[in-house]
Amino acid sequence: MQPLLTSVRLSHLVSNSVNKSSALIRTRSLVNSFNHLPLLTSATTRLMSSGGRNEGVIREADTAFSKKEKAIEDQYFRAHDIEKIKILQDELRKQKEKLAELENKVDGLASKK
């Protein structure tokens, strides 16, 4: 019985090595088929890279509509920034409370010694 198992295992190993080598050959041929393609060496570039604050054609136009749109956008962003500041101030207040609580615990532990 033992020689049969050995021969089965040996044939299994041989078939696995054949499968692996054929897979390797297929992979190499696939890689070689891409050799004719150009290498992508350039990095992506920004399409709009003006130095100043230039949001587009509407902002560049000097009409009443563009001025109104600019005012509305600026008002929205100011309100948005104020909301963010309030959230950050609230988080800062909570962290200060937590710090004071931890300092009180440390002082309590130090006074027990």
Residue, then its C-alpha position, 0 to 999 in steps of 0.5 A: m500500500q505504501p508504494l502506491l501512495t508514494s507513486v500517487r504523491l510523486s505523480h501529483l508533484v510532477s503534475n503540479s510542477v508541470n502546471k507551475s512551469s506552464a503557468l510561468i511560461r504563460t506569464r512570461s509570454l504575457v509580459n513579453s507581449f507588453n514590451h511593445l507598449p511605451l513606458l509611462t514615465s511622465a507624471t500627471t500635471r495639473l490642468m489649471s495651475s494659476g498662481g492667484r485665486n482664479e475660480g473660473v470664467i464667471r469670476e473673471a467677468d466684471t458683470a453684475f452677475s459675476k459680482k453677485e455670484k462672488a458675494i454669494e460664494d464668499q458668504y457661503f464660505r465665511a459661514h462654513d468657516i465659522e461653523k468649522i471654527k465653532i466645532l473646533q472650539d467645542e472640541l478644544r473646550k472638551q479637551k481642556e476639560k479632560l486635561a483638567e480632570l486628568e491633572n486633578k487625578v494626578d494631583g490626587l495621586a501625588s498627594k496620597k504619597 
